[in-house]
Amino acid sequence: MALNIKNREVEKLVEEIIRITGESKTEAVRRALDERKSKLSFRIASEDRATRLRRFIETEVWSVVPEKELGRRLGRPEEEAILGYGEDGV
């Protein structure tokens, strides 16, 4: 299937890329599309990772936290203890 580009800006970008890289027009377009596909795939994988992380937190972490502790805000001394702050600093 042939690709016919009728956009002057796209044609100009392709010409710039082939001048810099020495690639053919076809190779320049193929690489650009491949790189874009990789970025989009990474974004989808990241969203999937975020979903898996949330599911893990909900099932493995929150499930072992006592009911009365869920939603409770920590006081400053508790936050500092978690962060490792003490009388002598960190």
N, C-alpha and C positions, 0 to 999 in steps of 0.2 A: 504494500500500500504506500503510495507516494505521499510526501508531505510537502505542501505548497504554502510557504509563508508569505503573506502579503501585508506585513507590518514593517514599516521603515525602521522603527526603533529596534525591533527584534533583529532585523537584517544587519543593522549597524552594530549591535552587540555581538552578533556572531562574527562579523568581520573583525572586530577588535580582538576577540578571543583567538581566532585563527592566526591573526597577525602576531599575537604574543606567544602562542604555543606552537605554531607551525602545524597544528592539526588540520584535518579536512573539516569542512562544514558539518558533514555527517557525524564525525567523531566528536566535534565540539558540542553539538546538540545532544548526542547520546550521553556524553559525560555529564552535561548539565542536568539532564533529566534523571540520570542515575543518582547524582548527588542529591537532588531534590527528593527523589523517592526514598533515599536513605534517611534524610532528615525527617520526612513524614512518618516513616516506619518507626524511627526513634521516638517521636512524639506519641504515637499510638502505644508503643511499648512502655513509655513512661507513665501514661495514663493507666495502663493495665497494672503497672507496678504500684501506683498510688492506690488503686482499688484493692490489690492484694494486701498492701500494708494496712489499710483501714480495716479490712476484714480480720487480719491478724490481731490488731489492737483490740478490736471489739470482742473477739472470741477468746484470745489467749491472755490478754492483759486485763481488760476491764472485768472479765469474768472472775478473776481472783481478788479484785479489790473489794473490800467489805462495802456493803450497800450504803452504810452511813457516811463513807468517805467519798463516794462518787459525787462530783460537783462541788465539793468543799474546796474553798480557796486556801492556799497555804499562807501562813503568817510569814513575816520577814525573817524571823529566826530560823524557821524551817527551810525557807528558800536558800538562805545563806549557808545552812548546814549541807544542803544538797550540792551547792556550788563549791563547797570546800572552804568557805570563808571561816576564819577563826580569829582569835585574839591577835595572832601574829600575821594575819593576812591570809593569802591563799596558800 
